[in-house]
Amino acid sequence: MESENKKASAEESKDDIQSSASPEEPVDPPIYEYSCHPAARNKGITILTTIFLIVCVVLTWLISFSPFLTVLAVLILFGSMGGFYFPTRYYFYDDHFVVKTMVQALRKEWNLFRSYYPDKNGVLLSPFGHPSRLENFRGLYIKFAGNRDRVMEIVRSKIEFEDAK
């Protein structure tokens, strides 16, 4: 009898949770999406970088003979290179864009940015209307993946900036 009461109360609470959850709104498809994976794009640099990082880890072991410091070196060195070794996905929508990495998804509204500065590898979106030393800390860098023209077309259409290159 008790087990039947427990089952009934469990089913009721399950129904309550489902009814209280709001139905998901349909998500519009992005106007453009792509993936940027620098390690896959440039094999030579990837090999040299990996060899250098392995040498650093081996030197850490040979100098300290500490498993803790060696593991810490691996985490810091390879973790700091995550943007290079792992792909980053970019999704552009009408009012915002999403940058997904291995560990986070960052959603930013287009209206947060007042200027942009393209270079050969990507474009820096800045919250400042004029050049500032804080742009590298407050802005967001979007990498190109052989699609410079398409990405710049979208950025130009979303951010009104007269002094852009």
C-alpha positions in Angstrom: 0.0 0.0 0.0 2.8 2.4 0.9 4.6 1.7 -2.3 1.4 2.5 -4.3 1.1 5.8 -2.5 4.8 6.6 -3.2 4.3 5.8 -6.9 1.2 7.9 -7.0 2.9 10.9 -5.3 5.9 10.5 -7.6 3.7 10.6 -10.7 1.8 13.6 -9.4 5.1 15.5 -8.7 6.3 14.5 -12.2 3.1 15.9 -13.7 3.5 19.1 -11.7 7.0 19.6 -12.9 6.0 19.1 -16.5 3.0 21.4 -16.3 5.0 24.1 -14.6 7.7 24.0 -17.2 7.0 26.5 -20.0 7.0 25.2 -23.5 10.1 26.0 -25.3 9.8 28.8 -27.8 10.8 27.8 -31.4 14.4 29.0 -32.1 15.0 30.8 -35.4 17.8 29.3 -37.4 21.0 31.4 -37.5 21.5 33.6 -40.6 25.1 32.2 -40.7 27.1 29.6 -38.8 30.6 28.2 -39.1 33.3 26.5 -37.2 36.9 27.7 -36.8 39.6 25.1 -35.8 43.1 26.7 -36.1 44.9 23.4 -35.2 43.3 21.5 -38.1 43.9 24.4 -40.5 47.6 24.6 -40.0 49.2 21.2 -39.3 52.8 22.5 -39.2 52.1 25.1 -36.5 50.1 22.5 -34.6 53.0 20.0 -34.6 55.6 22.6 -33.5 53.3 23.9 -30.8 52.6 20.5 -29.5 56.3 19.6 -29.4 57.1 22.8 -27.6 54.4 22.1 -25.0 55.6 18.6 -24.4 59.2 19.8 -24.0 57.9 22.3 -21.4 56.1 19.5 -19.5 59.1 17.2 -19.6 61.3 20.1 -18.3 58.9 20.7 -15.5 59.2 17.0 -14.5 63.0 17.0 -14.8 63.4 20.2 -12.8 60.9 19.4 -10.0 60.3 15.6 -10.0 56.8 16.6 -8.8 53.8 14.9 -10.2 51.6 17.7 -8.9 53.7 20.4 -10.7 53.8 18.3 -13.9 50.0 17.8 -14.0 49.6 21.5 -13.2 51.9 22.4 -16.1 49.9 20.2 -18.5 46.6 21.8 -17.3 47.9 25.3 -17.7 49.8 24.9 -20.9 47.3 22.9 -22.8 44.3 24.6 -21.2 45.6 28.0 -22.3 45.8 26.7 -25.9 42.2 25.4 -25.9 41.1 28.0 -28.5 43.8 26.7 -30.8 43.4 22.9 -30.3 39.6 22.7 -30.1 37.1 24.1 -32.6 35.0 27.2 -31.9 31.5 27.5 -33.4 30.0 30.8 -34.4 26.2 31.4 -34.8 25.0 34.7 -36.2 21.4 35.7 -35.7 19.5 38.9 -36.5 19.8 40.4 -33.0 22.7 38.5 -31.4 25.4 36.0 -32.0 26.7 32.9 -30.1 30.3 31.8 -29.7 30.5 28.1 -28.5 33.8 26.7 -27.3 34.6 23.4 -25.6 33.7 24.8 -22.1 31.3 27.7 -22.6 28.7 29.3 -24.8 28.8 33.1 -25.0 25.8 35.0 -26.2 26.2 38.7 -27.1 23.7 41.2 -28.5 24.8 43.1 -31.5 23.8 46.4 -29.9 26.6 46.0 -27.3 29.2 46.8 -29.9 30.0 50.2 -31.3 33.0 49.5 -33.5 35.0 46.8 -35.1 38.6 46.3 -36.3 39.3 43.6 -38.9 42.7 42.0 -39.4 43.9 39.1 -41.5 42.8 36.4 -38.9 39.5 37.8 -37.6 37.6 40.9 -36.4 37.7 42.6 -33.0 34.2 43.8 -31.9 34.6 46.6 -29.5 32.0 48.2 -27.1 33.8 51.5 -27.5 33.0 54.0 -30.3 36.6 55.0 -30.6 40.0 53.2 -30.3 40.8 52.4 -26.7 43.4 50.3 -24.9 40.6 48.5 -23.1 39.3 47.0 -26.3 41.3 43.8 -26.0 39.8 43.2 -22.6 36.2 44.3 -23.2 35.8 43.4 -26.8 35.3 40.1 -28.5 37.5 38.6 -31.2 35.8 36.6 -34.0 38.1 34.4 -36.0 37.8 33.8 -39.7 37.8 30.4 -41.2 38.3 31.2 -44.9 35.1 33.2 -44.8 36.3 36.7 -44.2 34.0 38.4 -46.7 30.8 36.8 -45.4 31.7 37.5 -41.7 32.6 41.1 -42.5 29.4 41.5 -44.5 27.4 40.4 -41.4 29.4 42.6 -39.0 29.1 45.7 -41.2 25.3 45.2 -41.4 24.9 44.8 -37.6 27.4 47.4 -36.3 27.3 51.0 -37.6 30.8 52.3 -37.5 32.1 54.9 -39.9 35.9 54.7 -39.2 36.2 50.9 -40.1 38.7 49.7 -42.6 
